[in-house]
Amino acid sequence: MSSRALPWVLTGLLLATAIAYPLTGGGARDVVSWTIVLLGSALSVVHASLSRRLGLAVLGTVAVLAVVFEAVGLATGFPYGSYTYSDTLGPTLLGVPFLVPLAWLMMAWPSWLLARRLVPGHRVGRIAVAAYVFAAWDVVLDPQLVQAGYWTWAHPSPGLPGIGTVPLTNLAGWLLAGLVLMTALDLLAARRTPTAPDHAPLVALAWMVLGGALAHAGWLGLPGSAVWGVVLAVPVLAALARQHRHRQHAAPVP
């Protein structure tokens, strides 16, 4: 198998595993959750390695910042609000389960890649868009994982309308963490010329947000986060459509 095909293989496995999530329960669902995180983080590392030779640097940067933010959050309640992890997520470092930095990695690299596509020539705009996508992804993900019992919020209200289990402070915290993280990734990767296309991680990102919203509405009993997932995706989809139309109009006529 060509190394260029590996991101697509991981993406296919990730999508298939994500589809299995709402169809399982109990211990089997826990295994599916862990597998999604492992496949998603592997996709980010493999793609960053193939496209920009930055796999280990991206892994290290995201892991360090994730542990710092999460450890501070657990100890102080800042910036997300007060929450506790269950023992289901396994071993921890400074109270942070090992799977959590990998989940950040699964989310962070595709978010930055999408922002780079939308705002290729403006660093501040690119970082802001990447942080927005990163936080929007969590709006869909967090209620699902609270429902699964992986963590609990001490004060889940007030939250977004339709989401009664996750406080608004969490969204604010993710936007702050996203700005810091995406600044670090942008400084690391923006000047690297990609040597492989970004399609596979972007397909994974699209499915995890929009497919996740579908699963929330149809199988998981989470209509509020389903609606918010679609609403928050609309500006990104509109920007992609506008960019596509612009490229078509700019293309030379044969």
HELIX and SHEET records of a PDB file:
HELIX    1   1 SER A    3  ALA A    5  5                                   3    
HELIX    2   2 LEU A    6  ALA A   20  1                                  15    
HELIX    3   3 TYR A   21  LEU A   23  5                                   3    
HELIX    4   4 GLY A   26  ARG A   52  1                                  27    
HELIX    5   5 GLY A   55  THR A   76  1                                  22    
HELIX    6   6 ASP A   87  LEU A   89  5                                   3    
HELIX    7   7 LEU A   99  LEU A  118  1                                  20    
HELIX    8   8 ARG A  123  GLN A  147  1                                  25    
HELIX    9   9 LEU A  168  ALA A  189  1                                  22    
HELIX   10  10 HIS A  199  ALA A  206  1                                   8    
HELIX   11  11 TRP A  207  GLY A  211  3                                   5    
HELIX   12  12 GLY A  212  GLY A  218  1                                   7    
HELIX   13  13 PRO A  223  ALA A  250  1                                  28    
SHEET    1   A 2 TYR A  83  TYR A  85  0                                        
SHEET    2   A 2 TRP A 151  TRP A 153 -1                                        
SHEET    1   B 2 THR A  92  LEU A  93  0                                        
SHEET    2   B 2 VAL A  96  PRO A  97 -1                                        
END                                                                             
